[in-house]
Amino acid sequence: MRGIKGKVAIVTGGARSIGAAIVRELVLEGASVAIADILTEEGEALARELGSQVLFSETDLRSDEQIERCVDATVKQFGRIDFLINAAASYHDKGFESSRADWAFTFDVNVFGSVVLLQKAHPHLVRSGAGAVVNFSSESAHAAQAKRWVYPCTKAAIEELTRSQALDVAKDNIRVNAVIPGWTWSAPIKKAHAENPEWVEQLAAQFHMSGRIGSAEELARAVLFLCSSDASLITGSMLPVDGGHLALGPQGTLELLPPK
Ligand SMILES: NC(=O)c1ccc[n+]([C@@H]2O[C@H](COP(=O)([O-])OP(=O)(O)OC[C@H]3O[C@@H](n4cnc5c(N)ncnc54)[C@H](O)[C@@H]3O)[C@@H](O)[C@H]2O)c1
């Protein structure tokens, strides 16, 4: 992909799952990466495995100080910042029962952290001359989901935020886009369905034109495309990376015509 080699990215949530796949793909394409995550063991192990192109910076996105430290450490080690990839998220959501504190916690991680990261990294993205931010929405922001009130709202907020951010930083040659993943293999899905992964694949088949759950690597390649200079005209966009999930209506993949 053009415009990735020699660049520097911060990947929040890069210690595992989709975020880790993005870190791996960036390194394969010749970029350097700072992983900003709270999972110290996983993050340090991934950085050790991938070598001098990767830095782990223990960063809780609820802390302005830690975000600033991450930005400083990235510039100190790699000399620049070109891309911010906001893959980190909390799925914390008690639906109807969610307290004010529950709402505040999930918004703090999923929305406010990425806003502060853009504020702190902005001077470096301006210097890049071809900065790119990729935010993470979710299919959850596009339909009612039982017992989930908070997480889908954070993702809906991210879509509107993406449009507003894109407009305000366009003058700095920074593009801001979001991906909308469908069901994607990751640590939470693997954990929830450890005993019966076939069952969740069968369930997903009804809701995705692809007939399957996506892989973290497929998500990562779409994120790299949005960072690359091949996407130079794309900003303020939401890109479904979902095997056709969002394009399906409530009847899913059911055929509505009677059999002949
Ligand atoms: N997996 C899916 O099916 C799916 C579907 C739609 C959207 N998404 C989105 O994709 C992204 C990646 O999700 P995933 O499924 O790989 O989840 P995951 O839980 O495996 O990864 C999320 C990462 O965020 C990190 N994180 C959580 N709180 C943090 C904090 N306070 N500070 C810093 N890092 C923190 C976690 O430690 C973890 O490494 C998320 O934004 C999620 O909303 C995933």
The ligand as a Tripos MOL2 file, in Angstrom:
@<TRIPOS>MOLECULE
LIG
   44    48     1     0     0
SMALL
NO_CHARGES

@<TRIPOS>ATOM
      1 N1        -15.0030   -7.6590   17.4250 N.am      1 LIG1
      2 C1        -16.1180   -7.2170   16.8710 C.2       1 LIG1
      3 O1        -16.9890   -7.9960   16.4600 O.2       1 LIG1
      4 C2        -16.3370   -5.7400   16.7140 C.ar      1 LIG1
      5 C3        -17.5030   -5.3110   16.0590 C.ar      1 LIG1
      6 C4        -17.7100   -3.9500   15.8930 C.ar      1 LIG1
      7 C5        -16.7680   -3.0360   16.3530 C.ar      1 LIG1
      8 N2        -15.6390   -3.4850   17.0060 N.ar      1 LIG1
      9 C6        -14.6770   -2.4790   17.4600 C.3       1 LIG1
     10 O2        -13.3590   -2.8880   17.1120 O.3       1 LIG1
     11 C7        -12.4210   -2.3710   18.0580 C.3       1 LIG1
     12 C8        -11.5380   -3.4970   18.5790 C.3       1 LIG1
     13 O3        -12.3860   -4.3810   19.3110 O.3       1 LIG1
     14 P1        -11.9990   -5.8760   19.6770 P.3       1 LIG1
     15 O4        -13.2100   -6.6880   19.4390 O.co2     1 LIG1
     16 O5        -10.7110   -6.2510   19.0430 O.co2     1 LIG1
     17 O6        -11.9000   -5.7480   21.2800 O.3       1 LIG1
     18 P2        -10.7870   -6.1360   22.3570 P.3       1 LIG1
     19 O7        -11.4590   -6.0220   23.6770 O.co2     1 LIG1
     20 O8        -10.1080   -7.4100   22.0550 O.co2     1 LIG1
     21 O9         -9.7300   -4.9410   22.1740 O.3       1 LIG1
     22 C9         -9.9320   -3.6920   22.7250 C.3       1 LIG1
     23 C10        -8.5970   -3.1810   23.2450 C.3       1 LIG1
     24 O10        -8.8290   -1.9160   23.8850 O.3       1 LIG1
     25 C11        -8.0480   -1.8690   25.0570 C.3       1 LIG1
     26 N3         -8.5900   -0.9360   26.0480 N.ar      1 LIG1
     27 C12        -9.7310   -1.0780   26.7780 C.ar      1 LIG1
     28 N4         -9.8400   -0.0700   27.6520 N.ar      1 LIG1
     29 C13        -8.7690    0.7400   27.4630 C.ar      1 LIG1
     30 C14        -8.3130    1.9480   28.0840 C.ar      1 LIG1
     31 N5         -8.9800    2.5080   29.1000 N.pl3     1 LIG1
     32 N6         -7.1790    2.5130   27.6270 N.ar      1 LIG1
     33 C15        -6.4720    1.9290   26.6310 C.ar      1 LIG1
     34 N7         -6.8360    0.7890   26.0210 N.ar      1 LIG1
     35 C16        -7.9660    0.1940   26.4470 C.ar      1 LIG1
     36 C17        -8.1070   -3.3140   25.5720 C.3       1 LIG1
     37 O11        -7.0910   -3.5470   26.5420 O.3       1 LIG1
     38 C18        -7.9470   -4.1060   24.2990 C.3       1 LIG1
     39 O12        -6.5960   -4.3460   23.9810 O.3       1 LIG1
     40 C19       -13.2670   -1.7040   19.1500 C.3       1 LIG1
     41 O13       -13.3190   -0.3110   18.9250 O.3       1 LIG1
     42 C20       -14.6500   -2.3070   18.9780 C.3       1 LIG1
     43 O14       -15.6710   -1.4630   19.4340 O.3       1 LIG1
     44 C21       -15.4060   -4.8100   17.1820 C.ar      1 LIG1
@<TRIPOS>BOND
     1     1     2 1
     2     2     3 2
     3     2     4 1
     4     4     5 ar
     5     4    44 ar
     6     5     6 ar
     7     6     7 ar
     8     7     8 ar
     9     8     9 1
    10     8    44 ar
    11     9    10 1
    12     9    42 1
    13    10    11 1
    14    11    12 1
    15    11    40 1
    16    12    13 1
    17    13    14 1
    18    14    15 2
    19    14    16 1
    20    14    17 1
    21    17    18 1
    22    18    19 2
    23    18    20 1
    24    18    21 1
    25    21    22 1
    26    22    23 1
    27    23    24 1
    28    23    38 1
    29    24    25 1
    30    25    26 1
    31    25    36 1
    32    26    27 ar
    33    26    35 ar
    34    27    28 ar
    35    28    29 ar
    36    29    30 ar
    37    29    35 ar
    38    30    31 1
    39    30    32 ar
    40    32    33 ar
    41    33    34 ar
    42    34    35 ar
    43    36    37 1
    44    36    38 1
    45    38    39 1
    46    40    41 1
    47    40    42 1
    48    42    43 1
@<TRIPOS>SUBSTRUCTURE
     1 LIG1         1 GROUP 0 **** ****
